[in-house]
Amino acid sequence: MAQDAQPETLLKLPKVLQRLPVSKSAFYEGIRDGKYPKPVKLGPRAVAWKESDISALIASLSKA
């Protein structure tokens, strides 16, 4: 019997920006430059980021 996988937690932009010390415009610029992870599209006008991607980003920034 297969184990039930835990669903990925998704974070909306305000929660992401609480965790990262950057402005909204700097965050979107970082996405465009490939510095920050791309969002997951939830609908026509809604996006979110995987919590695991944001946690990995924070870990990589703290090592630098």
NORDA-V884804 format. One record per residue. N is the residue number from 1. RES is the residue in one small letter. SS is DSSP state (~ for helix, > for strand, _ for the rest). PHI is phi in whole degrees, -180 to 180 (none if undefined). OMEGA is omega in radians with two decimals (999 if undefined). Layout:
N:RES:SS:PHI:OMEGA / N:RES:SS:PHI:OMEGA
This chain:
1:m:_:none:-3.11 / 2:a:_:-75:3.09 / 3:q:_:-77:3.08 / 4:d:_:-76:3.11 / 5:a:_:-78:3.09 / 6:q:_:-74:3.11 / 7:p:_:-67:3.13 / 8:e:_:-69:3.08 / 9:t:_:-79:3.13 / 10:l:>:-110:-3.13 / 11:l:>:-115:3.04 / 12:k:_:-80:-3.03 / 13:l:~:-53:-3.14 / 14:p:~:-58:3.12 / 15:k:~:-70:3.10 / 16:v:~:-63:-3.10 / 17:l:~:-69:3.03 / 18:q:~:-67:-3.09 / 19:r:~:-89:-3.10 / 20:l:_:-114:-3.12 / 21:p:_:-86:3.12 / 22:v:_:-134:3.07 / 23:s:_:-80:3.13 / 24:k:~:-60:-3.11 / 25:s:~:-66:3.10 / 26:a:~:-67:3.11 / 27:f:~:-65:3.13 / 28:y:~:-65:3.07 / 29:e:~:-65:3.09 / 30:g:~:-64:3.07 / 31:i:~:-64:-3.13 / 32:r:~:-62:-3.12 / 33:d:~:-85:-3.13 / 34:g:_:86:-3.13 / 35:k:_:-79:-3.12 / 36:y:_:-118:-3.09 / 37:p:_:-69:3.09 / 38:k:_:-77:3.13 / 39:p:_:-78:3.02 / 40:v:>:-98:-3.13 / 41:k:>:-80:3.14 / 42:l:>:-97:-3.11 / 43:g:>:-171:-3.10 / 44:p:_:-60:-3.09 / 45:r:_:-131:-3.09 / 46:a:>:-133:3.07 / 47:v:>:-134:3.07 / 48:a:>:-152:3.14 / 49:w:>:-118:3.08 / 50:k:>:-68:3.14 / 51:e:~:-60:3.13 / 52:s:~:-64:3.10 / 53:d:~:-66:-3.13 / 54:i:~:-69:3.10 / 55:s:~:-63:3.11 / 56:a:~:-65:3.10 / 57:l:~:-62:-3.14 / 58:i:~:-62:3.12 / 59:a:~:-63:-3.14 / 60:s:~:-70:3.12 / 61:l:~:-70:-3.13 / 62:s:~:-73:3.08 / 63:k:~:-79:-3.06 / 64:a:_:-77:999
